Amino acid sequence: MIIFLLGIVLVSHPLPSISQPSNQVFVGVNPSVSVKQLSIAQLRRIFTMRQNNWPNGDPITVFVLNTNNSYHQYFTKSVLDLFPYQLERLWNKLVYSGQGERPIMVSDMLEMQQRVANTPGAIGYFSGLDKLININLVNIKEEK
């Protein structure tokens, strides 16, 4: 009887999800990048590796989290309006056709912050502002 009641308590009070992504999306660039605002279409071109240079001609270095990361999945769906598998297919097509490269994959937000801050022309996405140092945030312009 005690085990049954314990089971009911556990089912009625779900455990909080540790991997639940923040509902805030921040896109950040290296301070060498002069861009202050990007549209969703521009972000889509950058993160699908179809836009390789900033407007001034400097190369773009794209950093992303692992495709299994819950925040990567959230960013892909909510900002780029793509499913993660669609983005993965686009990257694979570029690589296997010899037309381009995949973005650089990082292991976590700390590494994302360090790599974007230390790589000229870099761009990445972030789940919070608490530890962003030497990164300029970019306004995401809604499309009409």
Contacts in CASP RR format, 6 or more apart in sequence:
PFRMAT RR
TARGET T0000
AUTHOR 0000-0000-0000
METHOD contacts of the structure
MODEL  1
MIIFLLGIVLVSHPLPSISQPSNQVFVGVNPSVSVKQLSIAQLRRIFTMR
QNNWPNGDPITVFVLNTNNSYHQYFTKSVLDLFPYQLERLWNKLVYSGQG
ERPIMVSDMLEMQQRVANTPGAIGYFSGLDKLININLVNIKEEK
19 70 0 8 1.000
20 70 0 8 1.000
21 70 0 8 1.000
21 71 0 8 1.000
21 73 0 8 1.000
21 74 0 8 1.000
21 127 0 8 1.000
22 71 0 8 1.000
22 127 0 8 1.000
22 128 0 8 1.000
24 127 0 8 1.000
24 128 0 8 1.000
25 74 0 8 1.000
25 75 0 8 1.000
25 78 0 8 1.000
25 79 0 8 1.000
25 125 0 8 1.000
25 127 0 8 1.000
25 140 0 8 1.000
26 125 0 8 1.000
26 126 0 8 1.000
26 127 0 8 1.000
26 128 0 8 1.000
26 129 0 8 1.000
26 132 0 8 1.000
26 137 0 8 1.000
27 38 0 8 1.000
27 43 0 8 1.000
27 79 0 8 1.000
27 123 0 8 1.000
27 124 0 8 1.000
27 125 0 8 1.000
27 126 0 8 1.000
27 137 0 8 1.000
27 138 0 8 1.000
27 140 0 8 1.000
28 116 0 8 1.000
28 123 0 8 1.000
28 124 0 8 1.000
28 125 0 8 1.000
28 126 0 8 1.000
28 132 0 8 1.000
28 135 0 8 1.000
28 136 0 8 1.000
28 137 0 8 1.000
28 138 0 8 1.000
29 35 0 8 1.000
29 116 0 8 1.000
29 121 0 8 1.000
29 122 0 8 1.000
29 123 0 8 1.000
29 124 0 8 1.000
29 135 0 8 1.000
29 136 0 8 1.000
29 138 0 8 1.000
30 116 0 8 1.000
30 117 0 8 1.000
30 118 0 8 1.000
30 119 0 8 1.000
30 120 0 8 1.000
30 121 0 8 1.000
30 122 0 8 1.000
30 123 0 8 1.000
30 134 0 8 1.000
30 135 0 8 1.000
30 136 0 8 1.000
31 117 0 8 1.000
31 134 0 8 1.000
31 135 0 8 1.000
31 136 0 8 1.000
32 58 0 8 1.000
32 120 0 8 1.000
32 121 0 8 1.000
33 54 0 8 1.000
33 58 0 8 1.000
33 121 0 8 1.000
33 122 0 8 1.000
33 123 0 8 1.000
33 136 0 8 1.000
34 54 0 8 1.000
34 56 0 8 1.000
35 54 0 8 1.000
35 55 0 8 1.000
35 138 0 8 1.000
36 136 0 8 1.000
36 138 0 8 1.000
36 139 0 8 1.000
37 138 0 8 1.000
37 139 0 8 1.000
37 140 0 8 1.000
37 141 0 8 1.000
38 46 0 8 1.000
38 138 0 8 1.000
38 139 0 8 1.000
38 140 0 8 1.000
38 141 0 8 1.000
39 140 0 8 1.000
39 141 0 8 1.000
39 143 0 8 1.000
40 79 0 8 1.000
40 80 0 8 1.000
40 81 0 8 1.000
40 140 0 8 1.000
40 141 0 8 1.000
40 142 0 8 1.000
40 143 0 8 1.000
41 143 0 8 1.000
42 51 0 8 1.000
43 79 0 8 1.000
43 80 0 8 1.000
43 140 0 8 1.000
44 80 0 8 1.000
44 81 0 8 1.000
44 82 0 8 1.000
45 51 0 8 1.000
46 60 0 8 1.000
46 62 0 8 1.000
46 123 0 8 1.000
47 62 0 8 1.000
47 64 0 8 1.000
47 76 0 8 1.000
47 80 0 8 1.000
47 87 0 8 1.000
47 103 0 8 1.000
48 80 0 8 1.000
48 82 0 8 1.000
48 87 0 8 1.000
48 90 0 8 1.000
48 91 0 8 1.000
49 62 0 8 1.000
49 90 0 8 1.000
49 91 0 8 1.000
49 94 0 8 1.000
49 100 0 8 1.000
49 101 0 8 1.000
49 102 0 8 1.000
49 103 0 8 1.000
51 60 0 8 1.000
52 59 0 8 1.000
52 60 0 8 1.000
53 59 0 8 1.000
53 60 0 8 1.000
54 60 0 8 1.000
54 121 0 8 1.000
58 120 0 8 1.000
58 121 0 8 1.000
59 121 0 8 1.000
60 121 0 8 1.000
60 122 0 8 1.000
60 123 0 8 1.000
61 104 0 8 1.000
61 119 0 8 1.000
61 120 0 8 1.000
61 121 0 8 1.000
61 122 0 8 1.000
61 123 0 8 1.000
62 103 0 8 1.000
62 104 0 8 1.000
62 122 0 8 1.000
62 123 0 8 1.000
62 124 0 8 1.000
63 103 0 8 1.000
63 104 0 8 1.000
63 105 0 8 1.000
63 106 0 8 1.000
63 112 0 8 1.000
63 115 0 8 1.000
63 116 0 8 1.000
63 119 0 8 1.000
63 122 0 8 1.000
63 123 0 8 1.000
63 124 0 8 1.000
64 72 0 8 1.000
64 103 0 8 1.000
64 104 0 8 1.000
64 105 0 8 1.000
64 106 0 8 1.000
64 124 0 8 1.000
64 125 0 8 1.000
65 71 0 8 1.000
65 72 0 8 1.000
65 105 0 8 1.000
65 106 0 8 1.000
65 107 0 8 1.000
65 108 0 8 1.000
65 109 0 8 1.000
65 112 0 8 1.000
66 72 0 8 1.000
66 105 0 8 1.000
66 107 0 8 1.000
67 73 0 8 1.000
67 84 0 8 1.000
67 87 0 8 1.000
67 88 0 8 1.000
71 109 0 8 1.000
71 125 0 8 1.000
71 127 0 8 1.000
72 84 0 8 1.000
73 84 0 8 1.000
75 125 0 8 1.000
76 82 0 8 1.000
76 83 0 8 1.000
76 84 0 8 1.000
76 87 0 8 1.000
77 83 0 8 1.000
77 84 0 8 1.000
79 125 0 8 1.000
79 140 0 8 1.000
80 87 0 8 1.000
91 102 0 8 1.000
91 103 0 8 1.000
92 102 0 8 1.000
93 99 0 8 1.000
94 100 0 8 1.000
94 101 0 8 1.000
94 102 0 8 1.000
95 101 0 8 1.000
95 102 0 8 1.000
104 115 0 8 1.000
106 112 0 8 1.000
106 115 0 8 1.000
109 126 0 8 1.000
109 127 0 8 1.000
109 128 0 8 1.000
109 131 0 8 1.000
110 131 0 8 1.000
112 124 0 8 1.000
112 125 0 8 1.000
112 126 0 8 1.000
113 126 0 8 1.000
113 131 0 8 1.000
113 132 0 8 1.000
113 133 0 8 1.000
113 135 0 8 1.000
115 122 0 8 1.000
116 122 0 8 1.000
116 123 0 8 1.000
116 124 0 8 1.000
116 135 0 8 1.000
117 133 0 8 1.000
117 134 0 8 1.000
117 135 0 8 1.000
118 134 0 8 1.000
123 138 0 8 1.000
126 132 0 8 1.000
126 135 0 8 1.000
129 137 0 8 1.000
END
